[in-house]
């Protein structure tokens, strides 16, 4: 294996000479030492792709050296050698993270093949971990508000379990991010996370998509196909908007959750699956159960634990962090210098109710960055995207326990703020735009606690 460096550690110089010669002939770069302490120093100073380590050496033996190596470089593959066939020590070495255990004398082909396998597996593992970290960063939840701290606390508490979780909240609040957080912080983090967007799958195909099908099960089934449950085996299956699933399909889903086995469409045999179920909905399932559009027994099966994700209007203190995050991510993808938002721009965003929640904020940030070449986004860059008329019922739902009059006042206050921003806090123009007098405008500003600002 060309350009790969192997460190040999053995107290016998003759063994080092023979192994060095054999591995260099196989295309490896080789470094060697008879001293475990020197080997540890070499690891801190040099790039090494694998270590071949003798088990029995005077002073610090191979087991102690292996422990030290794993502390310095946990992912570095180590192959143990011994002429004594000590099974107990070999098992101990493997438990401590050794890749393999070979008995002396070992042929050059045998050790070369083992090294190639060890290095290849190590590279793949690092790539996998790097990809996993990238995915974690991509789907990281942003926010330090009290509401978000409580979400994080619940995730930390629930993630290590295998309990089913129902995630509730309005559209665009980040329910899938919560689901991914539960997956990545749980014991199944390295296994598949498979999202199921039930409303996007035609009803006549959903059963096949979930459970798979056998050849000839229906017209077009030209061969067997594994369903999403099989794809998510040992991992997590996330049902987004589970309340939209076809009612006749719910009993089959319930059976899978209870017995952890599936039957492909057109098949006769049962197949065991080990899948953690997470589900999300923006609907009131208790109401859906009363209306007969959702099964009560399925509800209790998926809602073992519940996490409610608050709307963005209830965690506005997180908006500055979210804006910075979305802007930085967008610029990173485009490979352009980072663009910042002026404090007045961020303040304007914090005064908006965000009926589309985080999804709407993310889309607005991207839209503004696409349309502007500035290195700093000013209020004027944002105003055109926040000046649409605001009416009760058009994306501005009433808060829980809020009266119609309270909703009207809240929406009117926001409309005033948006229009004031749009008119650069010019009261005369704002009053004219709203069709009211300046006196009425001032009275409303006073009633709603809207503080006047100087024009930019």
Buried (B, 14 or more C-beta within 10 A) or exposed (E): BEEBBBBBBBBBEEBBEBBBEBBEEBEBBBBBBBBBEEBBEBBEEEEBBBBBBBBBBEEBBBBEBBEBBBEEEEEBBBBBBBBEEBEEBBEBBEEBBBBBBBBBEBEBEEBBEBBBBBBEEBBEEEEEEEEEEEEBEEBEBBBEBEBBEEBBEBBEEBBEBEEBBBBBBBBBBBBBBBBBBBBBBBEBBEBBBBBBEBEEBEEEEBBBBBBBBBEEBEEEBEEBBBBBBBBBBEBBBBBBBBBBBEEEBBEBBBEBBEEEEBBBBBBEEEBEBEBBBBBBBBBEBEEBBEEEBBBEEBBEBBBBBEBBBBBBBEBBEBBBBBBBBBBEBBBEEEEEEEBBBBEBBBBBBBBBBBBBBBBBBBBBBBBBBEEBEBEEBBBBBBBEBBBEEBEBEEBBBBEEEEEEEEBEBBBBBBBBBBBBBBBBBEBEBBBBBBEBEEEEBBEBBEEBEBEEEEEE
